[in-house]
Amino acid sequence: MKSNIELVFNKCKKENRPALLTYTVAGDNTIKKSLEIINKISDFADIIELGFPHNTPIADGGQIQESSHRALKNGIKLSNVFQIVKKFKKKKNNPIILMGYYNIVFQKGEKKFLQSCKTAGVDGLIVVDLPWPENRFFSKKCKKFNINFIQLISPTTSNLRAKKIMKDSHDMVYYISMLSTTGGKLKISAKKILQNYKNIKKISKSKNLVIGFGITDKTIKSLKKADGLVVGSQLCRTITKSIKKRQNPVTNLNKMVYKLKRKIS
């Protein structure tokens, strides 16, 4: 049986376009508003990525850190993140991918964490600081719960290592476009990113490979040959600006995601 994530990629391929993946931090700027945001943008986004608010990030840039700070300041807990997912899944069927760091999983315990994911309706997990091969056992546990464990590949990943990662991956692999934290400007050309991307894609053409980091409304069109594209920091920046201007972030994000979808359709 095909996973929800695989079905979405198949649909996008039939429509001859990449999947649009959006990232926001769970609970930004409130639990209620966070749910409203993902409910609204899921009309245009194919896959919803939701980040665990974290106070010691490794890969998150300033925009996402600011979002995390707001959510933590408002008292969001792990149980709230699962509540957001559960409420979303009652209305929508878009795949939900949770993204965070291993200490969150470790503190709860791997089995309990995965049980909570399964109960809430989580489709996939990205654990930024749990690389291959250290993630192999946890990845297998995820598969038992029918949860996609999403492996990460970067521009410095050797070809041999990339082959092993692709072999161990589930239905989706995340290619980090550049050596940076999230939200940085693209330091290399879209042409070079796609060249690196194609080299990885050749290893396993059946695996869905998405590109993340540095993707905005200005760069997304130039990368539309990918299986999927992740936009995160620009969304978090929009929430920040909306709050400062006392505007509704739900409305502003909805407009933005609609425009992003138009650019790759």
C-alpha positions, -999 to 999 in steps of 0.1 A, spaced: 0 0 0 14 34 -10 19 60 16 1 93 16 34 111 7 40 88 -23 4 93 -35 9 131 -34 41 129 -54 25 106 -80 -4 132 -84 21 161 -89 40 141 -115 8 135 -134 2 172 -133 38 178 -146 49 200 -117 69 197 -84 52 192 -51 50 223 -30 61 218 6 55 245 32 72 248 66 60 267 96 67 263 133 40 246 153 23 270 177 35 302 159 23 326 170 -4 307 190 -17 271 188 -50 283 174 -34 305 148 -9 278 138 -38 254 131 -56 281 111 -25 287 90 -19 251 80 -57 246 74 -57 276 50 -24 271 32 -31 234 26 -55 244 -1 -24 252 -22 5 234 -5 7 197 -13 27 186 18 27 204 52 59 205 72 55 215 108 85 223 130 89 215 166 97 247 185 133 244 197 155 266 218 189 252 206 186 247 169 214 235 146 201 242 111 174 268 117 182 304 105 170 336 122 135 336 108 126 301 120 144 308 154 121 338 158 90 317 151 102 291 176 108 317 202 72 330 198 58 295 201 79 286 232 71 320 248 34 311 244 40 279 262 36 253 234 44 217 245 50 185 226 15 174 233 2 206 216 21 198 184 3 164 182 -30 181 190 -25 205 160 -18 176 137 -48 156 150 -72 185 145 -58 193 110 -61 156 100 -98 156 109 -104 181 81 -76 176 56 -57 148 41 -25 165 31 6 147 43 21 162 75 58 159 81 72 169 115 107 183 116 128 187 147 158 174 167 165 141 183 165 152 220 127 158 216 123 121 205 148 109 231 131 127 260 97 111 252 112 77 243 113 65 207 84 41 209 61 65 228 70 93 204 62 72 173 29 60 189 19 97 194 28 104 158 7 75 146 -23 85 167 -21 121 156 -18 112 119 18 122 112 30 109 78 67 117 80 96 127 102 127 148 96 152 145 125 179 171 116 206 159 139 202 121 135 222 114 103 228 81 85 240 56 95 231 65 132 195 68 122 191 33 107 175 17 138 151 46 143 143 46 106 132 10 108 111 17 138 94 45 118 86 21 90 68 -3 115 45 26 124 40 34 86 58 68 91 83 79 65 117 87 79 131 114 56 169 112 50 190 144 44 216 148 17 238 179 13 262 192 -14 292 177 6 277 142 7 300 118 -12 285 97 -41 291 65 -22 274 79 10 245 92 -11 240 58 -26 238 42 8 214 69 21 192 66 -9 191 28 -5 180 32 32 155 60 25 117 56 24 94 76 0 111 110 2 146 123 5 155 160 13 183 176 -6 198 206 12 207 230 -16 236 248 1 259 248 31 240 273 53 213 275 79 177 280 66 166 313 52 200 323 37 201 337 2 210 312 -25 248 312 -26 250 291 -58 231 293 -90 199 274 -96 217 257 -125 244 243 -101 218 232 -76 199 213 -103 231 197 -115 239 184 -81 203 174 -77 203 154 -110 235 135 -99 217 123 -67 184 116 -86 203 93 -110 212 70 -80 175 61 -75 150 76 -99 120 61 -81 128 80 -49 111 114 -45 139 140 -40 129 175 -27 151 206 -25 151 229 6 170 259 19 171 293 2 139 288 -17 116 319 -20 91 333 -44 121 347 -64 140 314 -68 112 288 -68 105 289 -106 141 283 -115 141 250 -96 107 236 -108 123 205 -124 127 190 -89 102 164 -75 94 189 -47 104 223 -33 103 234 3 96 270 13 100 277 50 118 308 62 99 331 39 67 319 55 81 325 90 92 359 79 57 367 67 43 357 101 68 380 119 59 409 96 22 403 99 24 404 137 45 436 137 20 453 113 -9 439 133 -22 421 102 -37 386 100 -8 361 92 -34 335 80 -45 358 51 -10 369 42 4 334 42 -25 321 21 -18 348 -5 19 339 -5 14 301 -8 -11 307 -36 15 328 -55 42 301 -49 19 274 -63 12 295 -94 49 299 -101 55 262 -104 22 250 -119 
